[in-house]
Amino acid sequence: MRFDVVGTIEQVETIAAGPSVKIRSYLRKTYGRGRWQKMKGVASVRLPNGNVRRVELHWYEAHGIGKRDFKIKGYLDKP
């Protein structure tokens, strides 16, 4: 699903880092070498139908590479 993050990501936490990141080899092949971390946070996103919803996001990031592979893990508001 395509979506755009609106504003900033809040309540950012690290879920896994280094060898604990299960798809580390995929990330290295696709985006390059780095200290990959799996992160989670809360943000507002604009969905393809135009609705803006508050969601919990998960993504991967590495220093010098940035945030990659965002996923919506759950909706925090009612439509």
mmCIF file of the N, C-alpha and C atoms, coordinates in Angstrom:
data_MODEL
# 
_entry.id   MODEL 
# 
loop_
_atom_site.group_PDB 
_atom_site.id 
_atom_site.type_symbol 
_atom_site.label_atom_id 
_atom_site.label_alt_id 
_atom_site.label_comp_id 
_atom_site.label_asym_id 
_atom_site.label_entity_id 
_atom_site.label_seq_id 
_atom_site.pdbx_PDB_ins_code 
_atom_site.Cartn_x 
_atom_site.Cartn_y 
_atom_site.Cartn_z 
_atom_site.occupancy 
_atom_site.B_iso_or_equiv 
_atom_site.pdbx_formal_charge 
_atom_site.auth_seq_id 
_atom_site.auth_comp_id 
_atom_site.auth_asym_id 
_atom_site.auth_atom_id 
_atom_site.pdbx_PDB_model_num 
ATOM 1   N N  . MET A 1 1  ? 0.847   -1.172  0.000  1.00 0.00 ? 1  MET A N  1 
ATOM 2   C CA . MET A 1 1  ? 0.000   0.000   0.000  1.00 0.00 ? 1  MET A CA 1 
ATOM 3   C C  . MET A 1 1  ? 0.895   1.239   0.000  1.00 0.00 ? 1  MET A C  1 
ATOM 4   N N  . ARG A 1 2  ? 0.601   2.179   -0.854 1.00 0.00 ? 2  ARG A N  1 
ATOM 5   C CA . ARG A 1 2  ? 1.346   3.425   -0.933 1.00 0.00 ? 2  ARG A CA 1 
ATOM 6   C C  . ARG A 1 2  ? 0.728   4.435   0.023  1.00 0.00 ? 2  ARG A C  1 
ATOM 7   N N  . PHE A 1 3  ? 1.552   5.190   0.715  1.00 0.00 ? 3  PHE A N  1 
ATOM 8   C CA . PHE A 1 3  ? 1.072   6.234   1.603  1.00 0.00 ? 3  PHE A CA 1 
ATOM 9   C C  . PHE A 1 3  ? 2.180   7.260   1.794  1.00 0.00 ? 3  PHE A C  1 
ATOM 10  N N  . ASP A 1 4  ? 1.810   8.452   2.267  1.00 0.00 ? 4  ASP A N  1 
ATOM 11  C CA . ASP A 1 4  ? 2.773   9.516   2.530  1.00 0.00 ? 4  ASP A CA 1 
ATOM 12  C C  . ASP A 1 4  ? 2.716   9.862   4.009  1.00 0.00 ? 4  ASP A C  1 
ATOM 13  N N  . VAL A 1 5  ? 3.873   9.988   4.628  1.00 0.00 ? 5  VAL A N  1 
ATOM 14  C CA . VAL A 1 5  ? 3.931   10.396  6.027  1.00 0.00 ? 5  VAL A CA 1 
ATOM 15  C C  . VAL A 1 5  ? 3.703   11.904  6.068  1.00 0.00 ? 5  VAL A C  1 
ATOM 16  N N  . VAL A 1 6  ? 2.737   12.328  6.903  1.00 0.00 ? 6  VAL A N  1 
ATOM 17  C CA . VAL A 1 6  ? 2.400   13.741  7.044  1.00 0.00 ? 6  VAL A CA 1 
ATOM 18  C C  . VAL A 1 6  ? 2.945   14.208  8.398  1.00 0.00 ? 6  VAL A C  1 
ATOM 19  N N  . GLY A 1 7  ? 3.833   15.173  8.396  1.00 0.00 ? 7  GLY A N  1 
ATOM 20  C CA . GLY A 1 7  ? 4.405   15.669  9.649  1.00 0.00 ? 7  GLY A CA 1 
ATOM 21  C C  . GLY A 1 7  ? 5.570   14.814  10.114 1.00 0.00 ? 7  GLY A C  1 
ATOM 22  N N  . THR A 1 8  ? 5.763   14.771  11.423 1.00 0.00 ? 8  THR A N  1 
ATOM 23  C CA . THR A 1 8  ? 6.913   14.058  11.996 1.00 0.00 ? 8  THR A CA 1 
ATOM 24  C C  . THR A 1 8  ? 6.484   12.721  12.595 1.00 0.00 ? 8  THR A C  1 
ATOM 25  N N  . ILE A 1 9  ? 7.459   11.851  12.762 1.00 0.00 ? 9  ILE A N  1 
ATOM 26  C CA . ILE A 1 9  ? 7.230   10.559  13.407 1.00 0.00 ? 9  ILE A CA 1 
ATOM 27  C C  . ILE A 1 9  ? 7.563   10.727  14.885 1.00 0.00 ? 9  ILE A C  1 
ATOM 28  N N  . GLU A 1 10 ? 6.645   10.341  15.758 1.00 0.00 ? 10 GLU A N  1 
ATOM 29  C CA . GLU A 1 10 ? 6.804   10.523  17.202 1.00 0.00 ? 10 GLU A CA 1 
ATOM 30  C C  . GLU A 1 10 ? 6.959   9.169   17.887 1.00 0.00 ? 10 GLU A C  1 
ATOM 31  N N  . GLN A 1 11 ? 7.360   9.203   19.144 1.00 0.00 ? 11 GLN A N  1 
ATOM 32  C CA . GLN A 1 11 ? 7.504   8.002   19.977 1.00 0.00 ? 11 GLN A CA 1 
ATOM 33  C C  . GLN A 1 11 ? 8.370   6.949   19.286 1.00 0.00 ? 11 GLN A C  1 
ATOM 34  N N  . VAL A 1 12 ? 9.496   7.366   18.747 1.00 0.00 ? 12 VAL A N  1 
ATOM 35  C CA . VAL A 1 12 ? 10.382  6.473   17.999 1.00 0.00 ? 12 VAL A CA 1 
ATOM 36  C C  . VAL A 1 12 ? 11.128  5.551   18.968 1.00 0.00 ? 12 VAL A C  1 
ATOM 37  N N  . GLU A 1 13 ? 11.122  4.261   18.666 1.00 0.00 ? 13 GLU A N  1 
ATOM 38  C CA . GLU A 1 13 ? 11.817  3.255   19.463 1.00 0.00 ? 13 GLU A CA 1 
ATOM 39  C C  . GLU A 1 13 ? 12.561  2.301   18.537 1.00 0.00 ? 13 GLU A C  1 
ATOM 40  N N  . THR A 1 14 ? 13.685  1.781   19.021 1.00 0.00 ? 14 THR A N  1 
ATOM 41  C CA . THR A 1 14 ? 14.419  0.754   18.299 1.00 0.00 ? 14 THR A CA 1 
ATOM 42  C C  . THR A 1 14 ? 13.880  -0.609  18.720 1.00 0.00 ? 14 THR A C  1 
ATOM 43  N N  . ILE A 1 15 ? 13.482  -1.430  17.761 1.00 0.00 ? 15 ILE A N  1 
ATOM 44  C CA . ILE A 1 15 ? 12.982  -2.773  18.040 1.00 0.00 ? 15 ILE A CA 1 
ATOM 45  C C  . ILE A 1 15 ? 14.130  -3.776  17.989 1.00 0.00 ? 15 ILE A C  1 
ATOM 46  N N  . ALA A 1 16 ? 15.008  -3.647  16.984 1.00 0.00 ? 16 ALA A N  1 
ATOM 47  C CA . ALA A 1 16 ? 16.124  -4.578  16.816 1.00 0.00 ? 16 ALA A CA 1 
ATOM 48  C C  . ALA A 1 16 ? 17.281  -3.833  16.155 1.00 0.00 ? 16 ALA A C  1 
ATOM 49  N N  . ALA A 1 17 ? 18.501  -4.297  16.452 1.00 0.00 ? 17 ALA A N  1 
ATOM 50  C CA . ALA A 1 17 ? 19.681  -3.670  15.855 1.00 0.00 ? 17 ALA A CA 1 
ATOM 51  C C  . ALA A 1 17 ? 20.734  -4.733  15.576 1.00 0.00 ? 17 ALA A C  1 
ATOM 52  N N  . GLY A 1 18 ? 21.571  -4.472  14.569 1.00 0.00 ? 18 GLY A N  1 
ATOM 53  C CA . GLY A 1 18 ? 22.673  -5.377  14.250 1.00 0.00 ? 18 GLY A CA 1 
ATOM 54  C C  . GLY A 1 18 ? 22.207  -6.755  13.829 1.00 0.00 ? 18 GLY A C  1 
ATOM 55  N N  . PRO A 1 19 ? 22.775  -7.807  14.431 1.00 0.00 ? 19 PRO A N  1 
ATOM 56  C CA . PRO A 1 19 ? 22.443  -9.178  14.033 1.00 0.00 ? 19 PRO A CA 1 
ATOM 57  C C  . PRO A 1 19 ? 20.993  -9.581  14.324 1.00 0.00 ? 19 PRO A C  1 
ATOM 58  N N  . SER A 1 20 ? 20.308  -8.828  15.175 1.00 0.00 ? 20 SER A N  1 
ATOM 59  C CA . SER A 1 20 ? 18.911  -9.144  15.499 1.00 0.00 ? 20 SER A CA 1 
ATOM 60  C C  . SER A 1 20 ? 17.943  -8.799  14.373 1.00 0.00 ? 20 SER A C  1 
ATOM 61  N N  . VAL A 1 21 ? 18.387  -8.007  13.404 1.00 0.00 ? 21 VAL A N  1 
ATOM 62  C CA . VAL A 1 21 ? 17.535  -7.647  12.263 1.00 0.00 ? 21 VAL A CA 1 
ATOM 63  C C  . VAL A 1 21 ? 17.497  -8.845  11.325 1.00 0.00 ? 21 VAL A C  1 
ATOM 64  N N  . LYS A 1 22 ? 16.328  -9.459  11.193 1.00 0.00 ? 22 LYS A N  1 
ATOM 65  C CA . LYS A 1 22 ? 16.193  -10.725 10.477 1.00 0.00 ? 22 LYS A CA 1 
ATOM 66  C C  . LYS A 1 22 ? 16.482  -10.623 8.977  1.00 0.00 ? 22 LYS A C  1 
ATOM 67  N N  . ILE A 1 23 ? 16.128  -9.503  8.345  1.00 0.00 ? 23 ILE A N  1 
ATOM 68  C CA . ILE A 1 23 ? 16.299  -9.384  6.889  1.00 0.00 ? 23 ILE A CA 1 
ATOM 69  C C  . ILE A 1 23 ? 17.535  -8.557  6.537  1.00 0.00 ? 23 ILE A C  1 
ATOM 70  N N  . ARG A 1 24 ? 18.558  -8.622  7.374  1.00 0.00 ? 24 ARG A N  1 
ATOM 71  C CA . ARG A 1 24 ? 19.763  -7.830  7.199  1.00 0.00 ? 24 ARG A CA 1 
ATOM 72  C C  . ARG A 1 24 ? 20.434  -8.064  5.843  1.00 0.00 ? 24 ARG A C  1 
ATOM 73  N N  . SER A 1 25 ? 20.474  -9.303  5.386  1.00 0.00 ? 25 SER A N  1 
ATOM 74  C CA . SER A 1 25 ? 21.135  -9.579  4.098  1.00 0.00 ? 25 SER A CA 1 
ATOM 75  C C  . SER A 1 25 ? 20.367  -8.919  2.948  1.00 0.00 ? 25 SER A C  1 
ATOM 76  N N  . TYR A 1 26 ? 19.028  -8.939  2.992  1.00 0.00 ? 26 TYR A N  1 
ATOM 77  C CA . TYR A 1 26 ? 18.217  -8.255  1.970  1.00 0.00 ? 26 TYR A CA 1 
ATOM 78  C C  . TYR A 1 26 ? 18.517  -6.758  1.979  1.00 0.00 ? 26 TYR A C  1 
ATOM 79  N N  . LEU A 1 27 ? 18.551  -6.152  3.171  1.00 0.00 ? 27 LEU A N  1 
ATOM 80  C CA . LEU A 1 27 ? 18.809  -4.717  3.277  1.00 0.00 ? 27 LEU A CA 1 
ATOM 81  C C  . LEU A 1 27 ? 20.192  -4.364  2.741  1.00 0.00 ? 27 LEU A C  1 
ATOM 82  N N  . ARG A 1 28 ? 21.187  -5.181  3.044  1.00 0.00 ? 28 ARG A N  1 
ATOM 83  C CA . ARG A 1 28 ? 22.554  -4.935  2.579  1.00 0.00 ? 28 ARG A CA 1 
ATOM 84  C C  . ARG A 1 28 ? 22.626  -5.021  1.061  1.00 0.00 ? 28 ARG A C  1 
ATOM 85  N N  . LYS A 1 29 ? 21.981  -6.043  0.473  1.00 0.00 ? 29 LYS A N  1 
ATOM 86  C CA . LYS A 1 29 ? 22.008  -6.198  -0.985 1.00 0.00 ? 29 LYS A CA 1 
ATOM 87  C C  . LYS A 1 29 ? 21.254  -5.080  -1.694 1.00 0.00 ? 29 LYS A C  1 
ATOM 88  N N  . THR A 1 30 ? 20.132  -4.653  -1.123 1.00 0.00 ? 30 THR A N  1 
ATOM 89  C CA . THR A 1 30 ? 19.273  -3.671  -1.774 1.00 0.00 ? 30 THR A CA 1 
ATOM 90  C C  . THR A 1 30 ? 19.764  -2.239  -1.587 1.00 0.00 ? 30 THR A C  1 
ATOM 91  N N  . TYR A 1 31 ? 20.172  -1.883  -0.359 1.00 0.00 ? 31 TYR A N  1 
ATOM 92  C CA . TYR A 1 31 ? 20.477  -0.483  -0.041 1.00 0.00 ? 31 TYR A CA 1 
ATOM 93  C C  . TYR A 1 31 ? 21.939  -0.220  0.306  1.00 0.00 ? 31 TYR A C  1 
ATOM 94  N N  . GLY A 1 32 ? 22.705  -1.268  0.625  1.00 0.00 ? 32 GLY A N  1 
ATOM 95  C CA . GLY A 1 32 ? 24.114  -1.082  0.951  1.00 0.00 ? 32 GLY A CA 1 
ATOM 96  C C  . GLY A 1 32 ? 24.420  -1.450  2.395  1.00 0.00 ? 32 GLY A C  1 
ATOM 97  N N  . ARG A 1 33 ? 25.719  -1.463  2.687  1.00 0.00 ? 33 ARG A N  1 
ATOM 98  C CA . ARG A 1 33 ? 26.184  -1.832  4.027  1.00 0.00 ? 33 ARG A CA 1 
ATOM 99  C C  . ARG A 1 33 ? 25.885  -0.702  5.005  1.00 0.00 ? 33 ARG A C  1 
ATOM 100 N N  . GLY A 1 34 ? 25.555  -1.080  6.216  1.00 0.00 ? 34 GLY A N  1 
ATOM 101 C CA . GLY A 1 34 ? 25.296  -0.101  7.265  1.00 0.00 ? 34 GLY A CA 1 
ATOM 102 C C  . GLY A 1 34 ? 24.895  -0.812  8.539  1.00 0.00 ? 34 GLY A C  1 
ATOM 103 N N  . ARG A 1 35 ? 24.782  -0.071  9.614  1.00 0.00 ? 35 ARG A N  1 
ATOM 104 C CA . ARG A 1 35 ? 24.316  -0.639  10.882 1.00 0.00 ? 35 ARG A CA 1 
ATOM 105 C C  . ARG A 1 35 ? 22.787  -0.537  10.881 1.00 0.00 ? 35 ARG A C  1 
ATOM 106 N N  . TRP A 1 36 ? 22.149  -1.562  10.362 1.00 0.00 ? 36 TRP A N  1 
ATOM 107 C CA . TRP A 1 36 ? 20.700  -1.549  10.184 1.00 0.00 ? 36 TRP A CA 1 
ATOM 108 C C  . TRP A 1 36 ? 19.989  -1.744  11.512 1.00 0.00 ? 36 TRP A C  1 
ATOM 109 N N  . GLN A 1 37 ? 18.919  -0.953  11.688 1.00 0.00 ? 37 GLN A N  1 
ATOM 110 C CA . GLN A 1 37 ? 18.065  -1.047  12.864 1.00 0.00 ? 37 GLN A CA 1 
ATOM 111 C C  . GLN A 1 37 ? 16.619  -1.119  12.414 1.00 0.00 ? 37 GLN A C  1 
ATOM 112 N N  . LYS A 1 38 ? 15.815  -1.902  13.135 1.00 0.00 ? 38 LYS A N  1 
ATOM 113 C CA . LYS A 1 38 ? 14.376  -1.911  12.899 1.00 0.00 ? 38 LYS A CA 1 
ATOM 114 C C  . LYS A 1 38 ? 13.768  -0.966  13.919 1.00 0.00 ? 38 LYS A C  1 
ATOM 115 N N  . MET A 1 39 ? 12.953  -0.028  13.434 1.00 0.00 ? 39 MET A N  1 
ATOM 116 C CA . MET A 1 39 ? 12.402  1.032   14.267 1.00 0.00 ? 39 MET A CA 1 
ATOM 117 C C  . MET A 1 39 ? 10.877  1.008   14.239 1.00 0.00 ? 39 MET A C  1 
ATOM 118 N N  . LYS A 1 40 ? 10.268  1.626   15.250 1.00 0.00 ? 40 LYS A N  1 
ATOM 119 C CA . LYS A 1 40 ? 8.824   1.822   15.224 1.00 0.00 ? 40 LYS A CA 1 
ATOM 120 C C  . LYS A 1 40 ? 8.506   3.191   15.777 1.00 0.00 ? 40 LYS A C  1 
ATOM 121 N N  . GLY A 1 41 ? 7.353   3.730   15.352 1.00 0.00 ? 41 GLY A N  1 
ATOM 122 C CA . GLY A 1 41 ? 6.925   5.041   15.802 1.00 0.00 ? 41 GLY A CA 1 
ATOM 123 C C  . GLY A 1 41 ? 5.486   5.296   15.412 1.00 0.00 ? 41 GLY A C  1 
ATOM 124 N N  . VAL A 1 42 ? 4.981   6.460   15.814 1.00 0.00 ? 42 VAL A N  1 
ATOM 125 C CA . VAL A 1 42 ? 3.595   6.848   15.554 1.00 0.00 ? 42 VAL A CA 1 
ATOM 126 C C  . VAL A 1 42 ? 3.609   8.096   14.672 1.00 0.00 ? 42 VAL A C  1 
ATOM 127 N N  . ALA A 1 43 ? 2.771   8.101   13.638 1.00 0.00 ? 43 ALA A N  1 
ATOM 128 C CA . ALA A 1 43 ? 2.720   9.238   12.722 1.00 0.00 ? 43 ALA A CA 1 
ATOM 129 C C  . ALA A 1 43 ? 1.345   9.324   12.067 1.00 0.00 ? 43 ALA A C  1 
ATOM 130 N N  . SER A 1 44 ? 1.091   10.468  11.443 1.00 0.00 ? 44 SER A N  1 
ATOM 131 C CA . SER A 1 44 ? -0.092  10.637  10.601 1.00 0.00 ? 44 SER A CA 1 
ATOM 132 C C  . SER A 1 44 ? 0.319   10.355  9.166  1.00 0.00 ? 44 SER A C  1 
ATOM 133 N N  . VAL A 1 45 ? -0.502  9.601   8.448  1.00 0.00 ? 45 VAL A N  1 
ATOM 134 C CA . VAL A 1 45 ? -0.210  9.284   7.056  1.00 0.00 ? 45 VAL A CA 1 
ATOM 135 C C  . VAL A 1 45 ? -1.413  9.608   6.182  1.00 0.00 ? 45 VAL A C  1 
ATOM 136 N N  . ARG A 1 46 ? -1.122  9.960   4.929  1.00 0.00 ? 46 ARG A N  1 
ATOM 137 C CA . ARG A 1 46 ? -2.185  10.190  3.943  1.00 0.00 ? 46 ARG A CA 1 
ATOM 138 C C  . ARG A 1 46 ? -2.273  8.947   3.080  1.00 0.00 ? 46 ARG A C  1 
ATOM 139 N N  . LEU A 1 47 ? -3.422  8.296   3.093  1.00 0.00 ? 47 LEU A N  1 
ATOM 140 C CA . LEU A 1 47 ? -3.656  7.078   2.333  1.00 0.00 ? 47 LEU A CA 1 
ATOM 141 C C  . LEU A 1 47 ? -4.012  7.419   0.888  1.00 0.00 ? 47 LEU A C  1 
ATOM 142 N N  . PRO A 1 48 ? -3.982  6.441   -0.023 1.00 0.00 ? 48 PRO A N  1 
ATOM 143 C CA . PRO A 1 48 ? -4.290  6.708   -1.438 1.00 0.00 ? 48 PRO A CA 1 
ATOM 144 C C  . PRO A 1 48 ? -5.685  7.298   -1.670 1.00 0.00 ? 48 PRO A C  1 
ATOM 145 N N  . ASN A 1 49 ? -6.641  6.998   -0.795 1.00 0.00 ? 49 ASN A N  1 
ATOM 146 C CA . ASN A 1 49 ? -7.995  7.543   -0.977 1.00 0.00 ? 49 ASN A CA 1 
ATOM 147 C C  . ASN A 1 49 ? -8.131  8.962   -0.422 1.00 0.00 ? 49 ASN A C  1 
ATOM 148 N N  . GLY A 1 50 ? -7.038  9.531   0.128  1.00 0.00 ? 50 GLY A N  1 
ATOM 149 C CA . GLY A 1 50 ? -7.041  10.907  0.611  1.00 0.00 ? 50 GLY A CA 1 
ATOM 150 C C  . GLY A 1 50 ? -7.257  11.050  2.107  1.00 0.00 ? 50 GLY A C  1 
ATOM 151 N N  . ASN A 1 51 ? -7.643  9.985   2.790  1.00 0.00 ? 51 ASN A N  1 
ATOM 152 C CA . ASN A 1 51 ? -7.852  10.048  4.238  1.00 0.00 ? 51 ASN A CA 1 
ATOM 153 C C  . ASN A 1 51 ? -6.521  10.201  4.961  1.00 0.00 ? 51 ASN A C  1 
ATOM 154 N N  . VAL A 1 52 ? -6.531  10.963  6.045  1.00 0.00 ? 52 VAL A N  1 
ATOM 155 C CA . VAL A 1 52 ? -5.366  11.086  6.915  1.00 0.00 ? 52 VAL A CA 1 
ATOM 156 C C  . VAL A 1 52 ? -5.670  10.312  8.187  1.00 0.00 ? 52 VAL A C  1 
ATOM 157 N N  . ARG A 1 53 ? -4.820  9.338   8.499  1.00 0.00 ? 53 ARG A N  1 
ATOM 158 C CA . ARG A 1 53 ? -5.030  8.465   9.664  1.00 0.00 ? 53 ARG A CA 1 
ATOM 159 C C  . ARG A 1 53 ? -3.797  8.475   10.542 1.00 0.00 ? 53 ARG A C  1 
ATOM 160 N N  . ARG A 1 54 ? -3.985  8.228   11.829 1.00 0.00 ? 54 ARG A N  1 
ATOM 161 C CA . ARG A 1 54 ? -2.894  8.080   12.795 1.00 0.00 ? 54 ARG A CA 1 
ATOM 162 C C  . ARG A 1 54 ? -2.552  6.596   12.860 1.00 0.00 ? 54 ARG A C  1 
ATOM 163 N N  . VAL A 1 55 ? -1.279  6.245   12.651 1.00 0.00 ? 55 VAL A N  1 
ATOM 164 C CA . VAL A 1 55 ? -0.889  4.838   12.543 1.00 0.00 ? 55 VAL A CA 1 
ATOM 165 C C  . VAL A 1 55 ? 0.394   4.563   13.321 1.00 0.00 ? 55 VAL A C  1 
ATOM 166 N N  . GLU A 1 56 ? 0.606   3.264   13.584 1.00 0.00 ? 56 GLU A N  1 
ATOM 167 C CA . GLU A 1 56 ? 1.903   2.806   14.070 1.00 0.00 ? 56 GLU A CA 1 
ATOM 168 C C  . GLU A 1 56 ? 2.684   2.334   12.856 1.00 0.00 ? 56 GLU A C  1 
ATOM 169 N N  . LEU A 1 57 ? 3.881   2.876   12.684 1.00 0.00 ? 57 LEU A N  1 
ATOM 170 C CA . LEU A 1 57 ? 4.735   2.539   11.552 1.00 0.00 ? 57 LEU A CA 1 
ATOM 171 C C  . LEU A 1 57 ? 5.924   1.719   12.013 1.00 0.00 ? 57 LEU A C  1 
ATOM 172 N N  . HIS A 1 58 ? 6.388   0.813   11.165 1.00 0.00 ? 58 HIS A N  1 
ATOM 173 C CA . HIS A 1 58 ? 7.650   0.106   11.354 1.00 0.00 ? 58 HIS A CA 1 
ATOM 174 C C  . HIS A 1 58 ? 8.484   0.367   10.108 1.00 0.00 ? 58 HIS A C  1 
ATOM 175 N N  . TRP A 1 59 ? 9.804   0.519   10.284 1.00 0.00 ? 59 TRP A N  1 
ATOM 176 C CA . TRP A 1 59 ? 10.699  0.741   9.157  1.00 0.00 ? 59 TRP A CA 1 
ATOM 177 C C  . TRP A 1 59 ? 12.108  0.317   9.555  1.00 0.00 ? 59 TRP A C  1 
ATOM 178 N N  . TYR A 1 60 ? 13.005  0.318   8.567  1.00 0.00 ? 60 TYR A N  1 
ATOM 179 C CA . TYR A 1 60 ? 14.419  0.017   8.784  1.00 0.00 ? 60 TYR A CA 1 
ATOM 180 C C  . TYR A 1 60 ? 15.210  1.271   8.464  1.00 0.00 ? 60 TYR A C  1 
ATOM 181 N N  . GLU A 1 61 ? 16.293  1.503   9.217  1.00 0.00 ? 61 GLU A N  1 
ATOM 182 C CA . GLU A 1 61 ? 17.137  2.641   8.902  1.00 0.00 ? 61 GLU A CA 1 
ATOM 183 C C  . GLU A 1 61 ? 18.588  2.337   9.250  1.00 0.00 ? 61 GLU A C  1 
ATOM 184 N N  . ALA A 1 62 ? 19.485  3.021   8.543  1.00 0.00 ? 62 ALA A N  1 
ATOM 185 C CA . ALA A 1 62 ? 20.920  2.918   8.783  1.00 0.00 ? 62 ALA A CA 1 
ATOM 186 C C  . ALA A 1 62 ? 21.525  4.295   8.597  1.00 0.00 ? 62 ALA A C  1 
ATOM 187 N N  . HIS A 1 63 ? 22.552  4.573   9.362  1.00 0.00 ? 63 HIS A N  1 
ATOM 188 C CA . HIS A 1 63 ? 23.231  5.856   9.279  1.00 0.00 ? 63 HIS A CA 1 
ATOM 189 C C  . HIS A 1 63 ? 23.819  6.044   7.876  1.00 0.00 ? 63 HIS A C  1 
ATOM 190 N N  . GLY A 1 64 ? 23.561  7.195   7.284  1.00 0.00 ? 64 GLY A N  1 
ATOM 191 C CA . GLY A 1 64 ? 24.069  7.482   5.947  1.00 0.00 ? 64 GLY A CA 1 
ATOM 192 C C  . GLY A 1 64 ? 23.193  6.961   4.824  1.00 0.00 ? 64 GLY A C  1 
ATOM 193 N N  . ILE A 1 65 ? 22.240  6.104   5.144  1.00 0.00 ? 65 ILE A N  1 
ATOM 194 C CA . ILE A 1 65 ? 21.338  5.538   4.136  1.00 0.00 ? 65 ILE A CA 1 
ATOM 195 C C  . ILE A 1 65 ? 19.936  6.094   4.323  1.00 0.00 ? 65 ILE A C  1 
ATOM 196 N N  . GLY A 1 66 ? 19.473  6.171   5.563  1.00 0.00 ? 66 GLY A N  1 
ATOM 197 C CA . GLY A 1 66 ? 18.174  6.745   5.863  1.00 0.00 ? 66 GLY A CA 1 
ATOM 198 C C  . GLY A 1 66 ? 17.115  5.702   6.160  1.00 0.00 ? 66 GLY A C  1 
ATOM 199 N N  . LYS A 1 67 ? 15.864  6.153   6.179  1.00 0.00 ? 67 LYS A N  1 
ATOM 200 C CA . LYS A 1 67 ? 14.723  5.293   6.490  1.00 0.00 ? 67 LYS A CA 1 
ATOM 201 C C  . LYS A 1 67 ? 14.247  4.590   5.232  1.00 0.00 ? 67 LYS A C  1 
ATOM 202 N N  . ARG A 1 68 ? 13.985  3.284   5.332  1.00 0.00 ? 68 ARG A N  1 
ATOM 203 C CA . ARG A 1 68 ? 13.549  2.492   4.180  1.00 0.00 ? 68 ARG A CA 1 
ATOM 204 C C  . ARG A 1 68 ? 12.455  1.509   4.592  1.00 0.00 ? 68 ARG A C  1 
ATOM 205 N N  . ASP A 1 69 ? 11.653  1.080   3.641  1.00 0.00 ? 69 ASP A N  1 
ATOM 206 C CA . ASP A 1 69 ? 10.649  0.015   3.786  1.00 0.00 ? 69 ASP A CA 1 
ATOM 207 C C  . ASP A 1 69 ? 9.647   0.275   4.913  1.00 0.00 ? 69 ASP A C  1 
ATOM 208 N N  . PHE A 1 70 ? 8.915   1.377   4.813  1.00 0.00 ? 70 PHE A N  1 
ATOM 209 C CA . PHE A 1 70 ? 7.875   1.687   5.797  1.00 0.00 ? 70 PHE A CA 1 
ATOM 210 C C  . PHE A 1 70 ? 6.720   0.706   5.677  1.00 0.00 ? 70 PHE A C  1 
ATOM 211 N N  . LYS A 1 71 ? 6.150   0.315   6.831  1.00 0.00 ? 71 LYS A N  1 
ATOM 212 C CA . LYS A 1 71 ? 4.972   -0.554  6.865  1.00 0.00 ? 71 LYS A CA 1 
ATOM 213 C C  . LYS A 1 71 ? 4.004   -0.018  7.910  1.00 0.00 ? 71 LYS A C  1 
ATOM 214 N N  . ILE A 1 72 ? 2.717   -0.021  7.583  1.00 0.00 ? 72 ILE A N  1 
ATOM 215 C CA . ILE A 1 72 ? 1.689   0.327   8.570  1.00 0.00 ? 72 ILE A CA 1 
ATOM 216 C C  . ILE A 1 72 ? 1.372   -0.932  9.358  1.00 0.00 ? 72 ILE A C  1 
ATOM 217 N N  . LYS A 1 73 ? 1.571   -0.901  10.673 1.00 0.00 ? 73 LYS A N  1 
ATOM 218 C CA . LYS A 1 73 ? 1.327   -2.063  11.506 1.00 0.00 ? 73 LYS A CA 1 
ATOM 219 C C  . LYS A 1 73 ? -0.031  -1.999  12.214 1.00 0.00 ? 73 LYS A C  1 
ATOM 220 N N  . GLY A 1 74 ? -0.617  -0.826  12.314 1.00 0.00 ? 74 GLY A N  1 
ATOM 221 C CA . GLY A 1 74 ? -1.915  -0.731  12.946 1.00 0.00 ? 74 GLY A CA 1 
ATOM 222 C C  . GLY A 1 74 ? -2.435  0.698   12.912 1.00 0.00 ? 74 GLY A C  1 
ATOM 223 N N  . TYR A 1 75 ? -3.761  0.851   12.919 1.00 0.00 ? 75 TYR A N  1 
ATOM 224 C CA . TYR A 1 75 ? -4.398  2.153   12.943 1.00 0.00 ? 75 TYR A CA 1 
ATOM 225 C C  . TYR A 1 75 ? -4.738  2.501   14.379 1.00 0.00 ? 75 TYR A C  1 
ATOM 226 N N  . LEU A 1 76 ? -4.426  3.730   14.797 1.00 0.00 ? 76 LEU A N  1 
ATOM 227 C CA . LEU A 1 76 ? -4.622  4.151   16.177 1.00 0.00 ? 76 LEU A CA 1 
ATOM 228 C C  . LEU A 1 76 ? -5.857  5.019   16.366 1.00 0.00 ? 76 LEU A C  1 
ATOM 229 N N  . ASP A 1 77 ? -6.516  5.379   15.291 1.00 0.00 ? 77 ASP A N  1 
ATOM 230 C CA . ASP A 1 77 ? -7.732  6.192   15.397 1.00 0.00 ? 77 ASP A CA 1 
ATOM 231 C C  . ASP A 1 77 ? -8.881  5.466   14.689 1.00 0.00 ? 77 ASP A C  1 
ATOM 232 N N  . LYS A 1 78 ? -10.066 5.961   14.904 1.00 0.00 ? 78 LYS A N  1 
ATOM 233 C CA . LYS A 1 78 ? -11.232 5.375   14.235 1.00 0.00 ? 78 LYS A CA 1 
ATOM 234 C C  . LYS A 1 78 ? -11.518 6.182   12.978 1.00 0.00 ? 78 LYS A C  1 
ATOM 235 N N  . PRO A 1 79 ? -11.890 5.516   11.879 1.00 0.00 ? 79 PRO A N  1 
ATOM 236 C CA . PRO A 1 79 ? -12.123 6.239   10.615 1.00 0.00 ? 79 PRO A CA 1 
ATOM 237 C C  . PRO A 1 79 ? -13.307 7.173   10.671 1.00 0.00 ? 79 PRO A C  1 
# 
